[in-house]
């Protein structure tokens, strides 16, 4: 599943950057339909729908002016950090909620919502204090010049 979803994301980016976006987007849609026709996978169907939304969403002026656009832009900025932390959080909280409330659907639903919220919060924190300052430093030659160099083991001898 991971490689299929990851591949759809990469293809969506290529299609979005293509000078022939409509034709490439239709080819991506046709590929998704073909794959799902061969063997239906709900996760791949969801990934295909999201990838097609990513391809066509920025093209629509109506969607670009949507009240949701600032939220979508924020989620896009923190998405890599959320990706890095969501799975460990899911394993940790899923194990905890399963151990404490093994047969309680409400507890598992609560755990899922808590995991989602904590992944967004942790992703934002990683972005805010690690990713964003590093990105700003790489854009500023002065900040790079002022940044301390990491100590290497060979210079300690």
Secondary structure, DSSP 4 states (H G I P E B T S, - for coil): -HHHHHHHHHHHHHHHH-TTHHHHHHHHHHHHHHHHHHS--HHHHHHHHHHHHHHHHTT-HHHHTSTTHHHHHHHHHHHHHHHHHHHHHHHHHHHHHHHH-TT-HHHHHHHHHHHHHHHHHHHHHHIIIIIHHHHHHHH-HHHHHHSPPPP-TTTT-
